[in-house]
Amino acid sequence: MNADLSEHGEFLPANYQGGQWYLYASLTFGQENKRKCVEKIAYGSRDGLDTLVFIDDDVKDKMVFKSRLEGAGTLYCTDKFKALCEQNQLNGIMFSSNLTDPFN
């Protein structure tokens, strides 16, 4: 996973409780299909997106990426990344197919 993730981001070292840990910072964005993305309007103002769709050919080789339309606060991933996390029994990661409201 390290090689695949390092292509589109960086691992930042962090010391925590005497141990060496690494935080992953994604440095790449996925290209959105703007024809299929739908804006959410609340009280007459833009309030994020109701629907977010990425262009498959753009994100197929990116394991983890961000969205320019939704801002850089949320990370998105491919099914390949999700499968690798499950195979390696990585804990503490939540996956959601709801791209615009992952906690719902």
LINPE-V72696 format. One record per residue. N is the residue number from 1. SS is DSSP state (H for helix, E for strand, - for the rest). Layout:
N & SS
N & SS
This chain:
1 & -
2 & H
3 & H
4 & H
5 & H
6 & H
7 & -
8 & -
9 & E
10 & E
11 & E
12 & E
13 & E
14 & E
15 & E
16 & E
17 & -
18 & -
19 & E
20 & E
21 & E
22 & E
23 & E
24 & E
25 & E
26 & E
27 & -
28 & -
29 & E
30 & E
31 & -
32 & E
33 & -
34 & -
35 & -
36 & -
37 & -
38 & E
39 & E
40 & E
41 & E
42 & E
43 & -
44 & -
45 & E
46 & E
47 & E
48 & E
49 & E
50 & E
51 & E
52 & -
53 & -
54 & E
55 & -
56 & H
57 & H
58 & H
59 & H
60 & -
61 & -
62 & -
63 & -
64 & E
65 & E
66 & E
67 & E
68 & -
69 & -
70 & -
71 & E
72 & E
73 & E
74 & E
75 & E
76 & E
77 & E
78 & -
79 & H
80 & H
81 & H
82 & H
83 & H
84 & H
85 & H
86 & H
87 & H
88 & -
89 & -
90 & -
91 & -
92 & -
93 & -
94 & -
95 & -
96 & -
97 & -
98 & -
99 & -
100 & -
101 & -
102 & -
103 & -
104 & -
